[in-house]
Amino acid sequence: MHLFDLTLPTPQENLALDEALLEHAEASDPPCEMLRIWESRETFVVLGRSSQAALEANLEFCRRQGICVLRRTSGGAAVVVAPGALMYAVVLSYEVRPALHSLDEAHRFVLQTTLAALAPLMPQATHQGICDLTLGEQKFSGNSVRCKQRSLLYHGTLLYGMDLSLVEQYLQMPSRQPDYRRNRPHGSFITNAPADAAALRRALIAGWRATPAPFDWPRQRVRQLVLERYHRDEWNLQR
């Protein structure tokens, strides 16, 4: 598996790079699988592909605070991305792993692999709901997936030192919740993992057996996606 430990300068570029890596894998022959790790230098909100912006984000408050609200290409609910949240993405090949055509198996495989990688740091962590990683009944990792014909992108966040009050400020209560949440507010539902960024990075790289990619990241495609999509309100706030 090829490794990109790479944070780009802007939120828009960082979202675009995940999408561009999926496109690169989709066009690759032989199949190409990748792990990307990054951490934003600024705070922003990311909506799921089908999220209704006004129902999931506190849009007016975000606007007053200068917090950008963007939309990713994968599903799931809105999240806050900020320093103290390590972001990861894996791009996996259906040709290498045909069982992943089943979405349930994709969730199970990625999250169990990630849990195994994190076990030396937090052996008590578990998979709950569709795609959450938890400590006890508190969530420290939310994830989402985007499927193409030959590959899938599975990406998420690992909270380790984020100011959790940001989530209360910038997000509304979700209309869809996993059963284990029991309508708890954000502040009592989420938690930070007991590890630092360097330890989490090492664990992910070892768990996914990733080595530095022998090719450059898709710079031109990232620039195109930023201009065509991630800098446009028609995309980010379309619903």
Protein Blocks (a to p, Z undefined) as FASTA:
>chain_A
ZZdddddfbfklmmmmmmmmmmmmmmgccddddddddddfbdcddddfklcfklmpcfkl
mmmnopacdddfbecddddddehiacddddddfklmmmlmpmklmmmmmmmmmmmmmmmm
mmmbccehjlpccehjacfbdcdddddfkbccddddddfkbcfklmmmmpccdfbdcfkl
nopafklmpccddbdfklmmmmmmmmnopacdfbdcdfklmmmmmmmmmmpfklmmmZZ
